[in-house]
C-alpha cells in the first residue's frame, strides 16, 4: 500500500469575492484559503496596469497574508472555459 500524502492547496478566485483587490486578499486570508487566483488580462492586475515594481509589491502584499498566487486566469469571451 502506498503511504504518500496528498498535499492539497485550496484557493479562491478573488473576482468571486466581489470586493476590490486588497480587500479580496484580506478576505481570502480570513476565510483561511491558502492561495488566490487573479485575472491576468484585464482589471487592476493586468500586465498593462502594473509596473514590474507594482507586481513585486502585490506579490509581497499577498505573501504577507500567508497566501500564495495559485493561478492566473484569462476570461475567453464566448468560450466559457472559466465556468
PyMOL Python script that loads the backbone (N, CA, C, O; Angstrom):
from pymol import cmd

cmd.read_pdbstr("""\
ATOM      1  N   UNK A   1       0.838  -1.182   0.000  1.00  0.00           N
ATOM      2  CA  UNK A   1       0.000   0.000   0.000  1.00  0.00           C
ATOM      3  C   UNK A   1       0.884   1.246   0.000  1.00  0.00           C
ATOM      4  O   UNK A   1       1.863   1.308   0.743  1.00  0.00           O
ATOM      5  N   UNK A   2       0.555   2.219  -0.808  1.00  0.00           N
ATOM      6  CA  UNK A   2       1.332   3.439  -0.928  1.00  0.00           C
ATOM      7  C   UNK A   2       0.976   4.392   0.209  1.00  0.00           C
ATOM      8  O   UNK A   2      -0.202   4.663   0.442  1.00  0.00           O
ATOM      9  N   UNK A   3       1.970   4.896   0.910  1.00  0.00           N
ATOM     10  CA  UNK A   3       1.720   5.768   2.062  1.00  0.00           C
ATOM     11  C   UNK A   3       2.002   7.237   1.773  1.00  0.00           C
ATOM     12  O   UNK A   3       2.182   8.026   2.700  1.00  0.00           O
ATOM     13  N   UNK A   4       2.043   7.610   0.497  1.00  0.00           N
ATOM     14  CA  UNK A   4       2.284   9.015   0.158  1.00  0.00           C
ATOM     15  C   UNK A   4       1.093   9.872   0.581  1.00  0.00           C
ATOM     16  O   UNK A   4      -0.060   9.451   0.488  1.00  0.00           O
ATOM     17  N   UNK A   5       1.395  11.074   1.044  1.00  0.00           N
ATOM     18  CA  UNK A   5       0.364  12.007   1.473  1.00  0.00           C
ATOM     19  C   UNK A   5       0.108  13.016   0.370  1.00  0.00           C
ATOM     20  O   UNK A   5       1.043  13.555  -0.222  1.00  0.00           O
ATOM     21  N   UNK A   6      -1.153  13.265   0.098  1.00  0.00           N
ATOM     22  CA  UNK A   6      -1.536  14.260  -0.895  1.00  0.00           C
ATOM     23  C   UNK A   6      -1.576  15.631  -0.230  1.00  0.00           C
ATOM     24  O   UNK A   6      -2.290  15.822   0.755  1.00  0.00           O
ATOM     25  N   UNK A   7      -0.816  16.583  -0.760  1.00  0.00           N
ATOM     26  CA  UNK A   7      -0.764  17.927  -0.209  1.00  0.00           C
ATOM     27  C   UNK A   7      -1.695  18.819  -1.035  1.00  0.00           C
ATOM     28  O   UNK A   7      -1.338  19.230  -2.139  1.00  0.00           O
ATOM     29  N   UNK A   8      -2.864  19.113  -0.517  1.00  0.00           N
ATOM     30  CA  UNK A   8      -3.871  19.877  -1.244  1.00  0.00           C
ATOM     31  C   UNK A   8      -3.849  21.338  -0.813  1.00  0.00           C
ATOM     32  O   UNK A   8      -3.795  21.644   0.378  1.00  0.00           O
ATOM     33  N   UNK A   9      -3.891  22.229  -1.790  1.00  0.00           N
ATOM     34  CA  UNK A   9      -3.959  23.664  -1.533  1.00  0.00           C
ATOM     35  C   UNK A   9      -5.292  24.159  -2.066  1.00  0.00           C
ATOM     36  O   UNK A   9      -5.645  23.898  -3.216  1.00  0.00           O
ATOM     37  N   UNK A  10      -6.025  24.870  -1.229  1.00  0.00           N
ATOM     38  CA  UNK A  10      -7.331  25.382  -1.615  1.00  0.00           C
ATOM     39  C   UNK A  10      -7.224  26.879  -1.842  1.00  0.00           C
ATOM     40  O   UNK A  10      -6.696  27.610  -1.003  1.00  0.00           O
ATOM     41  N   UNK A  11      -7.728  27.328  -2.981  1.00  0.00           N
ATOM     42  CA  UNK A  11      -7.660  28.743  -3.320  1.00  0.00           C
ATOM     43  C   UNK A  11      -9.003  29.288  -3.748  1.00  0.00           C
ATOM     44  O   UNK A  11      -9.980  28.552  -3.886  1.00  0.00           O
ATOM     45  N   UNK A  12      -9.031  30.592  -3.954  1.00  0.00           N
ATOM     46  CA  UNK A  12     -10.255  31.274  -4.379  1.00  0.00           C
ATOM     47  C   UNK A  12      -9.900  32.290  -5.463  1.00  0.00           C
ATOM     48  O   UNK A  12      -8.850  32.932  -5.413  1.00  0.00           O
ATOM     49  N   UNK A  13     -10.785  32.420  -6.430  1.00  0.00           N
ATOM     50  CA  UNK A  13     -10.643  33.470  -7.444  1.00  0.00           C
ATOM     51  C   UNK A  13     -11.099  34.766  -6.786  1.00  0.00           C
ATOM     52  O   UNK A  13     -12.255  34.875  -6.376  1.00  0.00           O
ATOM     53  N   UNK A  14     -10.215  35.742  -6.681  1.00  0.00           N
ATOM     54  CA  UNK A  14     -10.566  36.956  -5.939  1.00  0.00           C
ATOM     55  C   UNK A  14     -11.716  37.721  -6.580  1.00  0.00           C
ATOM     56  O   UNK A  14     -12.393  38.489  -5.896  1.00  0.00           O
ATOM     57  N   UNK A  15     -11.953  37.533  -7.868  1.00  0.00           N
ATOM     58  CA  UNK A  15     -13.100  38.184  -8.503  1.00  0.00           C
ATOM     59  C   UNK A  15     -14.420  37.667  -7.933  1.00  0.00           C
ATOM     60  O   UNK A  15     -15.422  38.383  -7.938  1.00  0.00           O
ATOM     61  N   UNK A  16     -14.423  36.431  -7.442  1.00  0.00           N
ATOM     62  CA  UNK A  16     -15.642  35.851  -6.876  1.00  0.00           C
ATOM     63  C   UNK A  16     -16.008  36.448  -5.519  1.00  0.00           C
ATOM     64  O   UNK A  16     -17.113  36.226  -5.023  1.00  0.00           O
ATOM     65  N   UNK A  17     -15.097  37.198  -4.920  1.00  0.00           N
ATOM     66  CA  UNK A  17     -15.378  37.808  -3.618  1.00  0.00           C
ATOM     67  C   UNK A  17     -16.085  39.156  -3.755  1.00  0.00           C
ATOM     68  O   UNK A  17     -16.596  39.683  -2.767  1.00  0.00           O
ATOM     69  N   UNK A  18     -16.120  39.716  -4.949  1.00  0.00           N
ATOM     70  CA  UNK A  18     -16.882  40.931  -5.272  1.00  0.00           C
ATOM     71  C   UNK A  18     -16.518  42.145  -4.416  1.00  0.00           C
ATOM     72  O   UNK A  18     -17.380  42.929  -4.018  1.00  0.00           O
ATOM     73  N   UNK A  19     -15.227  42.277  -4.147  1.00  0.00           N
ATOM     74  CA  UNK A  19     -14.704  43.461  -3.469  1.00  0.00           C
ATOM     75  C   UNK A  19     -13.422  43.873  -4.202  1.00  0.00           C
ATOM     76  O   UNK A  19     -12.974  43.168  -5.107  1.00  0.00           O
ATOM     77  N   UNK A  20     -12.836  45.003  -3.819  1.00  0.00           N
ATOM     78  CA  UNK A  20     -11.610  45.415  -4.506  1.00  0.00           C
ATOM     79  C   UNK A  20     -10.473  44.444  -4.190  1.00  0.00           C
ATOM     80  O   UNK A  20     -10.581  43.624  -3.279  1.00  0.00           O
ATOM     81  N   UNK A  21      -9.404  44.543  -4.937  1.00  0.00           N
ATOM     82  CA  UNK A  21      -8.310  43.565  -4.884  1.00  0.00           C
ATOM     83  C   UNK A  21      -7.736  43.403  -3.479  1.00  0.00           C
ATOM     84  O   UNK A  21      -7.616  42.279  -2.991  1.00  0.00           O
ATOM     85  N   UNK A  22      -7.384  44.494  -2.829  1.00  0.00           N
ATOM     86  CA  UNK A  22      -6.775  44.395  -1.499  1.00  0.00           C
ATOM     87  C   UNK A  22      -7.730  43.798  -0.479  1.00  0.00           C
ATOM     88  O   UNK A  22      -7.325  42.984   0.351  1.00  0.00           O
ATOM     89  N   UNK A  23      -9.005  44.199  -0.535  1.00  0.00           N
ATOM     90  CA  UNK A  23      -9.985  43.616   0.379  1.00  0.00           C
ATOM     91  C   UNK A  23     -10.208  42.143   0.081  1.00  0.00           C
ATOM     92  O   UNK A  23     -10.464  41.363   0.998  1.00  0.00           O
ATOM     93  N   UNK A  24     -10.116  41.747  -1.184  1.00  0.00           N
ATOM     94  CA  UNK A  24     -10.275  40.344  -1.559  1.00  0.00           C
ATOM     95  C   UNK A  24      -9.128  39.502  -0.999  1.00  0.00           C
ATOM     96  O   UNK A  24      -9.351  38.383  -0.538  1.00  0.00           O
ATOM     97  N   UNK A  25      -7.913  40.030  -1.036  1.00  0.00           N
ATOM     98  CA  UNK A  25      -6.772  39.305  -0.465  1.00  0.00           C
ATOM     99  C   UNK A  25      -6.968  39.152   1.039  1.00  0.00           C
ATOM    100  O   UNK A  25      -6.742  38.073   1.586  1.00  0.00           O
ATOM    101  N   UNK A  26      -7.380  40.203   1.700  1.00  0.00           N
ATOM    102  CA  UNK A  26      -7.643  40.122   3.147  1.00  0.00           C
ATOM    103  C   UNK A  26      -8.735  39.100   3.445  1.00  0.00           C
ATOM    104  O   UNK A  26      -8.614  38.307   4.379  1.00  0.00           O
ATOM    105  N   UNK A  27      -9.799  39.121   2.647  1.00  0.00           N
ATOM    106  CA  UNK A  27     -10.909  38.187   2.852  1.00  0.00           C
ATOM    107  C   UNK A  27     -10.462  36.748   2.620  1.00  0.00           C
ATOM    108  O   UNK A  27     -10.865  35.852   3.362  1.00  0.00           O
ATOM    109  N   UNK A  28      -9.644  36.517   1.612  1.00  0.00           N
ATOM    110  CA  UNK A  28      -9.146  35.165   1.348  1.00  0.00           C
ATOM    111  C   UNK A  28      -8.361  34.638   2.546  1.00  0.00           C
ATOM    112  O   UNK A  28      -8.464  33.463   2.899  1.00  0.00           O
ATOM    113  N   UNK A  29      -7.589  35.504   3.159  1.00  0.00           N
ATOM    114  CA  UNK A  29      -6.846  35.129   4.355  1.00  0.00           C
ATOM    115  C   UNK A  29      -7.802  34.820   5.504  1.00  0.00           C
ATOM    116  O   UNK A  29      -7.660  33.796   6.172  1.00  0.00           O
ATOM    117  N   UNK A  30      -8.759  35.689   5.731  1.00  0.00           N
ATOM    118  CA  UNK A  30      -9.733  35.493   6.814  1.00  0.00           C
ATOM    119  C   UNK A  30     -10.554  34.224   6.622  1.00  0.00           C
ATOM    120  O   UNK A  30     -10.939  33.575   7.595  1.00  0.00           O
ATOM    121  N   UNK A  31     -10.821  33.871   5.367  1.00  0.00           N
ATOM    122  CA  UNK A  31     -11.582  32.658   5.059  1.00  0.00           C
ATOM    123  C   UNK A  31     -10.695  31.407   5.042  1.00  0.00           C
ATOM    124  O   UNK A  31     -11.162  30.306   4.751  1.00  0.00           O
ATOM    125  N   UNK A  32      -9.423  31.595   5.355  1.00  0.00           N
ATOM    126  CA  UNK A  32      -8.429  30.536   5.508  1.00  0.00           C
ATOM    127  C   UNK A  32      -8.117  29.781   4.214  1.00  0.00           C
ATOM    128  O   UNK A  32      -7.848  28.580   4.237  1.00  0.00           O
ATOM    129  N   UNK A  33      -8.155  30.495   3.088  1.00  0.00           N
ATOM    130  CA  UNK A  33      -7.654  29.909   1.852  1.00  0.00           C
ATOM    131  C   UNK A  33      -6.136  29.953   1.892  1.00  0.00           C
ATOM    132  O   UNK A  33      -5.548  30.760   2.611  1.00  0.00           O
ATOM    133  N   UNK A  34      -5.510  29.084   1.117  1.00  0.00           N
ATOM    134  CA  UNK A  34      -4.054  29.083   1.056  1.00  0.00           C
ATOM    135  C   UNK A  34      -3.527  29.796  -0.188  1.00  0.00           C
ATOM    136  O   UNK A  34      -2.360  30.184  -0.235  1.00  0.00           O
ATOM    137  N   UNK A  35      -4.386  29.968  -1.195  1.00  0.00           N
ATOM    138  CA  UNK A  35      -3.945  30.561  -2.457  1.00  0.00           C
ATOM    139  C   UNK A  35      -5.057  31.411  -3.053  1.00  0.00           C
ATOM    140  O   UNK A  35      -6.226  31.280  -2.689  1.00  0.00           O
ATOM    141  N   UNK A  36      -4.668  32.286  -3.977  1.00  0.00           N
ATOM    142  CA  UNK A  36      -5.642  33.089  -4.704  1.00  0.00           C
ATOM    143  C   UNK A  36      -5.406  32.939  -6.200  1.00  0.00           C
ATOM    144  O   UNK A  36      -4.298  32.640  -6.645  1.00  0.00           O
ATOM    145  N   UNK A  37      -6.460  33.149  -6.959  1.00  0.00           N
ATOM    146  CA  UNK A  37      -6.388  33.236  -8.410  1.00  0.00           C
ATOM    147  C   UNK A  37      -6.688  34.676  -8.781  1.00  0.00           C
ATOM    148  O   UNK A  37      -7.591  35.290  -8.212  1.00  0.00           O
ATOM    149  N   UNK A  38      -5.950  35.213  -9.714  1.00  0.00           N
ATOM    150  CA  UNK A  38      -6.183  36.588 -10.148  1.00  0.00           C
ATOM    151  C   UNK A  38      -6.293  36.651 -11.665  1.00  0.00           C
ATOM    152  O   UNK A  38      -5.668  35.870 -12.382  1.00  0.00           O
ATOM    153  N   UNK A  39      -7.097  37.593 -12.136  1.00  0.00           N
ATOM    154  CA  UNK A  39      -7.236  37.816 -13.565  1.00  0.00           C
ATOM    155  C   UNK A  39      -5.967  38.430 -14.135  1.00  0.00           C
ATOM    156  O   UNK A  39      -5.392  39.353 -13.558  1.00  0.00           O
ATOM    157  N   UNK A  40      -5.541  37.904 -15.273  1.00  0.00           N
ATOM    158  CA  UNK A  40      -4.282  38.358 -15.857  1.00  0.00           C
ATOM    159  C   UNK A  40      -4.465  39.114 -17.167  1.00  0.00           C
ATOM    160  O   UNK A  40      -3.482  39.434 -17.836  1.00  0.00           O
ATOM    161  N   UNK A  41      -5.693  39.402 -17.540  1.00  0.00           N
ATOM    162  CA  UNK A  41      -5.924  40.051 -18.827  1.00  0.00           C
ATOM    163  C   UNK A  41      -6.447  41.472 -18.657  1.00  0.00           C
ATOM    164  O   UNK A  41      -5.994  42.390 -19.341  1.00  0.00           O
ATOM    165  N   UNK A  42      -7.381  41.651 -17.765  1.00  0.00           N
ATOM    166  CA  UNK A  42      -7.994  42.970 -17.577  1.00  0.00           C
ATOM    167  C   UNK A  42      -8.079  43.281 -16.084  1.00  0.00           C
ATOM    168  O   UNK A  42      -7.907  42.401 -15.240  1.00  0.00           O
ATOM    169  N   UNK A  43      -8.343  44.532 -15.780  1.00  0.00           N
ATOM    170  CA  UNK A  43      -8.512  44.930 -14.392  1.00  0.00           C
ATOM    171  C   UNK A  43      -7.255  45.478 -13.761  1.00  0.00           C
ATOM    172  O   UNK A  43      -6.273  45.775 -14.442  1.00  0.00           O
ATOM    173  N   UNK A  44      -7.300  45.608 -12.447  1.00  0.00           N
ATOM    174  CA  UNK A  44      -6.210  46.228 -11.695  1.00  0.00           C
ATOM    175  C   UNK A  44      -4.885  45.468 -11.784  1.00  0.00           C
ATOM    176  O   UNK A  44      -3.820  46.066 -11.629  1.00  0.00           O
ATOM    177  N   UNK A  45      -4.941  44.170 -12.031  1.00  0.00           N
ATOM    178  CA  UNK A  45      -3.725  43.363 -12.025  1.00  0.00           C
ATOM    179  C   UNK A  45      -3.248  42.970 -13.420  1.00  0.00           C
ATOM    180  O   UNK A  45      -2.337  42.153 -13.555  1.00  0.00           O
ATOM    181  N   UNK A  46      -3.846  43.535 -14.441  1.00  0.00           N
ATOM    182  CA  UNK A  46      -3.420  43.253 -15.813  1.00  0.00           C
ATOM    183  C   UNK A  46      -1.991  43.742 -16.021  1.00  0.00           C
ATOM    184  O   UNK A  46      -1.588  44.736 -15.418  1.00  0.00           O
ATOM    185  N   UNK A  47      -1.224  43.064 -16.860  1.00  0.00           N
ATOM    186  CA  UNK A  47       0.165  43.486 -17.096  1.00  0.00           C
ATOM    187  C   UNK A  47       0.295  44.949 -17.505  1.00  0.00           C
ATOM    188  O   UNK A  47       1.262  45.612 -17.129  1.00  0.00           O
ATOM    189  N   UNK A  48      -0.656  45.452 -18.260  1.00  0.00           N
ATOM    190  CA  UNK A  48      -0.591  46.859 -18.678  1.00  0.00           C
ATOM    191  C   UNK A  48      -0.865  47.826 -17.527  1.00  0.00           C
ATOM    192  O   UNK A  48      -0.485  48.995 -17.587  1.00  0.00           O
ATOM    193  N   UNK A  49      -1.527  47.331 -16.478  1.00  0.00           N
ATOM    194  CA  UNK A  49      -1.898  48.186 -15.357  1.00  0.00           C
ATOM    195  C   UNK A  49      -0.828  48.225 -14.269  1.00  0.00           C
ATOM    196  O   UNK A  49      -0.824  49.137 -13.442  1.00  0.00           O
ATOM    197  N   UNK A  50       0.080  47.247 -14.260  1.00  0.00           N
ATOM    198  CA  UNK A  50       1.089  47.173 -13.201  1.00  0.00           C
ATOM    199  C   UNK A  50       2.501  47.232 -13.774  1.00  0.00           C
ATOM    200  O   UNK A  50       2.821  46.559 -14.755  1.00  0.00           O
ATOM    201  N   UNK A  51       3.315  48.032 -13.156  1.00  0.00           N
ATOM    202  CA  UNK A  51       4.736  48.060 -13.499  1.00  0.00           C
ATOM    203  C   UNK A  51       5.403  46.845 -12.846  1.00  0.00           C
ATOM    204  O   UNK A  51       4.781  46.190 -12.010  1.00  0.00           O
ATOM    205  N   UNK A  52       6.641  46.531 -13.201  1.00  0.00           N
ATOM    206  CA  UNK A  52       7.350  45.451 -12.503  1.00  0.00           C
ATOM    207  C   UNK A  52       7.396  45.682 -10.988  1.00  0.00           C
ATOM    208  O   UNK A  52       7.256  44.741 -10.207  1.00  0.00           O
ATOM    209  N   UNK A  53       7.590  46.914 -10.590  1.00  0.00           N
ATOM    210  CA  UNK A  53       7.589  47.241  -9.166  1.00  0.00           C
ATOM    211  C   UNK A  53       6.220  46.987  -8.546  1.00  0.00           C
ATOM    212  O   UNK A  53       6.128  46.487  -7.424  1.00  0.00           O
ATOM    213  N   UNK A  54       5.165  47.325  -9.264  1.00  0.00           N
ATOM    214  CA  UNK A  54       3.807  47.084  -8.787  1.00  0.00           C
ATOM    215  C   UNK A  54       3.518  45.601  -8.627  1.00  0.00           C
ATOM    216  O   UNK A  54       2.841  45.198  -7.681  1.00  0.00           O
ATOM    217  N   UNK A  55       4.029  44.782  -9.550  1.00  0.00           N
ATOM    218  CA  UNK A  55       3.851  43.332  -9.447  1.00  0.00           C
ATOM    219  C   UNK A  55       4.585  42.783  -8.223  1.00  0.00           C
ATOM    220  O   UNK A  55       4.060  41.931  -7.507  1.00  0.00           O
ATOM    221  N   UNK A  56       5.797  43.277  -7.991  1.00  0.00           N
ATOM    222  CA  UNK A  56       6.548  42.836  -6.799  1.00  0.00           C
ATOM    223  C   UNK A  56       5.812  43.242  -5.521  1.00  0.00           C
ATOM    224  O   UNK A  56       5.703  42.458  -4.578  1.00  0.00           O
ATOM    225  N   UNK A  57       5.313  44.470  -5.505  1.00  0.00           N
ATOM    226  CA  UNK A  57       4.567  44.944  -4.336  1.00  0.00           C
ATOM    227  C   UNK A  57       3.350  44.068  -4.095  1.00  0.00           C
ATOM    228  O   UNK A  57       3.081  43.690  -2.955  1.00  0.00           O
ATOM    229  N   UNK A  58       2.605  43.735  -5.152  1.00  0.00           N
ATOM    230  CA  UNK A  58       1.409  42.897  -4.993  1.00  0.00           C
ATOM    231  C   UNK A  58       1.802  41.507  -4.485  1.00  0.00           C
ATOM    232  O   UNK A  58       1.142  40.963  -3.600  1.00  0.00           O
ATOM    233  N   UNK A  59       2.872  40.933  -5.040  1.00  0.00           N
ATOM    234  CA  UNK A  59       3.314  39.615  -4.587  1.00  0.00           C
ATOM    235  C   UNK A  59       3.650  39.634  -3.092  1.00  0.00           C
ATOM    236  O   UNK A  59       3.262  38.730  -2.352  1.00  0.00           O
ATOM    237  N   UNK A  60       4.371  40.666  -2.657  1.00  0.00           N
ATOM    238  CA  UNK A  60       4.709  40.775  -1.224  1.00  0.00           C
ATOM    239  C   UNK A  60       3.451  40.984  -0.388  1.00  0.00           C
ATOM    240  O   UNK A  60       3.335  40.423   0.701  1.00  0.00           O
ATOM    241  N   UNK A  61       2.513  41.782  -0.881  1.00  0.00           N
ATOM    242  CA  UNK A  61       1.254  42.013  -0.172  1.00  0.00           C
ATOM    243  C   UNK A  61       0.539  40.682   0.052  1.00  0.00           C
ATOM    244  O   UNK A  61       0.074  40.396   1.156  1.00  0.00           O
ATOM    245  N   UNK A  62       0.457  39.877  -0.996  1.00  0.00           N
ATOM    246  CA  UNK A  62      -0.205  38.566  -0.904  1.00  0.00           C
ATOM    247  C   UNK A  62       0.539  37.663   0.081  1.00  0.00           C
ATOM    248  O   UNK A  62      -0.084  37.031   0.934  1.00  0.00           O
ATOM    249  N   UNK A  63       1.856  37.601  -0.033  1.00  0.00           N
ATOM    250  CA  UNK A  63       2.659  36.747   0.839  1.00  0.00           C
ATOM    251  C   UNK A  63       2.580  37.178   2.305  1.00  0.00           C
ATOM    252  O   UNK A  63       2.659  36.333   3.196  1.00  0.00           O
ATOM    253  N   UNK A  64       2.426  38.471   2.566  1.00  0.00           N
ATOM    254  CA  UNK A  64       2.303  38.956   3.943  1.00  0.00           C
ATOM    255  C   UNK A  64       1.041  38.449   4.623  1.00  0.00           C
ATOM    256  O   UNK A  64       0.960  38.452   5.851  1.00  0.00           O
ATOM    257  N   UNK A  65       0.062  38.018   3.850  1.00  0.00           N
ATOM    258  CA  UNK A  65      -1.161  37.438   4.403  1.00  0.00           C
ATOM    259  C   UNK A  65      -1.073  35.910   4.467  1.00  0.00           C
ATOM    260  O   UNK A  65      -2.057  35.240   4.780  1.00  0.00           O
ATOM    261  N   UNK A  66       0.106  35.368   4.171  1.00  0.00           N
ATOM    262  CA  UNK A  66       0.296  33.930   4.225  1.00  0.00           C
ATOM    263  C   UNK A  66      -0.316  33.202   3.039  1.00  0.00           C
ATOM    264  O   UNK A  66      -0.536  31.992   3.092  1.00  0.00           O
ATOM    265  N   UNK A  67      -0.590  33.938   1.971  1.00  0.00           N
ATOM    266  CA  UNK A  67      -1.196  33.355   0.776  1.00  0.00           C
ATOM    267  C   UNK A  67      -0.155  33.187  -0.311  1.00  0.00           C
ATOM    268  O   UNK A  67       0.937  33.753  -0.243  1.00  0.00           O
ATOM    269  N   UNK A  68      -0.510  32.401  -1.315  1.00  0.00           N
ATOM    270  CA  UNK A  68       0.333  32.297  -2.494  1.00  0.00           C
ATOM    271  C   UNK A  68      -0.522  32.506  -3.720  1.00  0.00           C
ATOM    272  O   UNK A  68      -1.740  32.330  -3.684  1.00  0.00           O
ATOM    273  N   UNK A  69       0.115  32.875  -4.785  1.00  0.00           N
ATOM    274  CA  UNK A  69      -0.577  33.053  -6.046  1.00  0.00           C
ATOM    275  C   UNK A  69      -0.713  31.673  -6.681  1.00  0.00           C
ATOM    276  O   UNK A  69       0.275  31.079  -7.114  1.00  0.00           O
ATOM    277  N   UNK A  70      -1.945  31.171  -6.732  1.00  0.00           N
ATOM    278  CA  UNK A  70      -2.170  29.819  -7.219  1.00  0.00           C
ATOM    279  C   UNK A  70      -2.374  29.734  -8.708  1.00  0.00           C
ATOM    280  O   UNK A  70      -2.015  28.735  -9.332  1.00  0.00           O
ATOM    281  N   UNK A  71      -2.957  30.787  -9.296  1.00  0.00           N
ATOM    282  CA  UNK A  71      -3.235  30.736 -10.735  1.00  0.00           C
ATOM    283  C   UNK A  71      -3.495  32.130 -11.270  1.00  0.00           C
ATOM    284  O   UNK A  71      -3.949  33.024 -10.555  1.00  0.00           O
ATOM    285  N   UNK A  72      -3.196  32.286 -12.536  1.00  0.00           N
ATOM    286  CA  UNK A  72      -3.592  33.469 -13.294  1.00  0.00           C
ATOM    287  C   UNK A  72      -4.724  33.026 -14.207  1.00  0.00           C
ATOM    288  O   UNK A  72      -4.635  31.976 -14.843  1.00  0.00           O
ATOM    289  N   UNK A  73      -5.780  33.813 -14.274  1.00  0.00           N
ATOM    290  CA  UNK A  73      -6.918  33.433 -15.101  1.00  0.00           C
ATOM    291  C   UNK A  73      -7.060  34.396 -16.267  1.00  0.00           C
ATOM    292  O   UNK A  73      -6.655  35.556 -16.192  1.00  0.00           O
ATOM    293  N   UNK A  74      -7.634  33.900 -17.324  1.00  0.00           N
ATOM    294  CA  UNK A  74      -7.903  34.709 -18.507  1.00  0.00           C
ATOM    295  C   UNK A  74      -9.292  34.366 -19.007  1.00  0.00           C
ATOM    296  O   UNK A  74      -9.546  33.232 -19.413  1.00  0.00           O
ATOM    297  N   UNK A  75     -10.181  35.321 -18.982  1.00  0.00           N
ATOM    298  CA  UNK A  75     -11.536  35.099 -19.462  1.00  0.00           C
ATOM    299  C   UNK A  75     -11.516  35.075 -20.982  1.00  0.00           C
ATOM    300  O   UNK A  75     -11.018  36.005 -21.616  1.00  0.00           O
ATOM    301  N   UNK A  76     -12.046  34.036 -21.554  1.00  0.00           N
ATOM    302  CA  UNK A  76     -12.120  33.881 -23.001  1.00  0.00           C
ATOM    303  C   UNK A  76     -13.566  34.098 -23.427  1.00  0.00           C
ATOM    304  O   UNK A  76     -14.368  33.169 -23.332  1.00  0.00           O
ATOM    305  N   UNK A  77     -13.926  35.283 -23.889  1.00  0.00           N
ATOM    306  CA  UNK A  77     -15.321  35.562 -24.243  1.00  0.00           C
ATOM    307  C   UNK A  77     -15.880  34.521 -25.200  1.00  0.00           C
ATOM    308  O   UNK A  77     -15.228  34.131 -26.168  1.00  0.00           O
ATOM    309  N   UNK A  78     -17.082  34.086 -24.915  1.00  0.00           N
ATOM    310  CA  UNK A  78     -17.834  33.127 -25.722  1.00  0.00           C
ATOM    311  C   UNK A  78     -17.280  31.712 -25.699  1.00  0.00           C
ATOM    312  O   UNK A  78     -17.842  30.838 -26.360  1.00  0.00           O
ATOM    313  N   UNK A  79     -16.209  31.447 -24.974  1.00  0.00           N
ATOM    314  CA  UNK A  79     -15.675  30.082 -24.917  1.00  0.00           C
ATOM    315  C   UNK A  79     -16.067  29.353 -23.639  1.00  0.00           C
ATOM    316  O   UNK A  79     -16.049  28.123 -23.599  1.00  0.00           O
ATOM    317  N   UNK A  80     -16.416  30.086 -22.608  1.00  0.00           N
ATOM    318  CA  UNK A  80     -16.891  29.548 -21.342  1.00  0.00           C
ATOM    319  C   UNK A  80     -15.902  28.572 -20.698  1.00  0.00           C
ATOM    320  O   UNK A  80     -16.315  27.607 -20.054  1.00  0.00           O
ATOM    321  N   UNK A  81     -14.610  28.817 -20.866  1.00  0.00           N
ATOM    322  CA  UNK A  81     -13.612  27.948 -20.290  1.00  0.00           C
ATOM    323  C   UNK A  81     -13.421  28.167 -18.792  1.00  0.00           C
ATOM    324  O   UNK A  81     -12.877  27.298 -18.111  1.00  0.00           O
ATOM    325  N   UNK A  82     -13.852  29.294 -18.275  1.00  0.00           N
ATOM    326  CA  UNK A  82     -13.619  29.600 -16.867  1.00  0.00           C
ATOM    327  C   UNK A  82     -14.810  29.273 -15.987  1.00  0.00           C
ATOM    328  O   UNK A  82     -14.727  29.450 -14.771  1.00  0.00           O
ATOM    329  N   UNK A  83     -15.903  28.807 -16.544  1.00  0.00           N
ATOM    330  CA  UNK A  83     -17.085  28.467 -15.726  1.00  0.00           C
ATOM    331  C   UNK A  83     -17.024  27.050 -15.229  1.00  0.00           C
ATOM    332  O   UNK A  83     -17.933  26.601 -14.530  1.00  0.00           O
TER     333      UNK A  83
END
""", "prot")
cmd.dss("prot")
cmd.show_as("cartoon", "prot")
cmd.util.cbc("prot")
cmd.orient("prot")
